[in-house]
Every structure is written in structure tokens, then in C-alpha cells.
Amino acid sequence: MSALPHSLVLSATDFDMIESALETQEKILAVQVRAGGETAEARLTALRSVLRRLRRQRPQIEAPQGWGSIARGLFCNKNAAPVTEQRSDLVNGGPA
């Protein structure tokens, strides 16, 4: 039986609480794995997968941009900068 994805609306506080609880469970399972628990390793792998999915789905908080970050985006972005080619006549001492 495969698990069907469900949609939940969670606040940032909810995500923090769930993530904290899963991290605690991850620590417990890691100790059990080190002690030789056979089923703990499979559960730990599954738990880490859930944690990764949870972190990917966490809503990202967008900070308002100030003038400094806007200027960096315009002038320091390597993709936005014009292509500059080195002129060989200037490097070699001028025109021949």
C-alpha cells in the first residue's frame, strides 16, 4: 500500500515544532543504530528522508531588499555583467 500525499497548511511555528521532534527522534534512532538495533537503521533512513522533504517544503521567508542588495544584484551579478574581451593590441604594446 503506497502512501498518498496529503496537503497540510502549516505555520512556521508548526514546521519548527515538527522538525524539532523529528530531530530528537533522529538522535534516538542514531543511538539505537550504534547499539546494534537492526530495525533502527531502516527507521533512521526513512526518518532522514522525511526530514529532507520537510525542509524542502518549508516556506521560505523573503526578507525585504534594501538598496545595497539591489545594487549588488545589478552590478555584482556575473550573469548580468557585459562580456569583456581582452584586446590583444593593448596587451602587446599597442597597434602594429
JOLIN-V924647 format. One record per residue. N is the residue number from 0. D_LAST is the distance of its C-alpha to the last C-alpha in Angstrom with 1 decimal. Layout:
{{N/D_LAST} {N/D_LAST}}
This chain:
{{0/78.1} {1/74.6} {2/74.0} {3/73.2} {4/70.6} {5/72.2} {6/70.7} {7/71.6} {8/70.6} {9/70.1} {10/69.2} {11/66.8} {12/69.9} {13/71.3} {14/68.0} {15/68.2} {16/71.8} {17/71.4} {18/68.3} {19/70.1} {20/73.2} {21/71.1} {22/69.2} {23/72.6} {24/73.8} {25/70.7} {26/71.5} {27/75.1} {28/74.1} {29/71.5} {30/74.4} {31/76.6} {32/74.0} {33/73.7} {34/77.5} {35/77.5} {36/78.3} {37/77.8} {38/77.7} {39/75.7} {40/72.5} {41/72.6} {42/73.5} {43/70.7} {44/68.1} {45/69.5} {46/69.6} {47/65.9} {48/65.0} {49/67.0} {50/65.3} {51/61.8} {52/62.9} {53/64.5} {54/61.3} {55/59.2} {56/61.7} {57/62.0} {58/60.9} {59/57.8} {60/58.3} {61/55.4} {62/54.7} {63/53.8} {64/50.2} {65/49.4} {66/46.4} {67/44.6} {68/44.7} {69/43.8} {70/40.6} {71/39.8} {72/40.3} {73/37.9} {74/35.1} {75/35.5} {76/36.1} {77/33.3} {78/34.3} {79/34.0} {80/30.6} {81/27.7} {82/25.2} {83/22.1} {84/19.1} {85/16.6} {86/13.1} {87/10.8} {88/7.7} {89/10.3} {90/11.8} {91/9.1} {92/8.5} {93/6.5} {94/3.8} {95/0.0}}
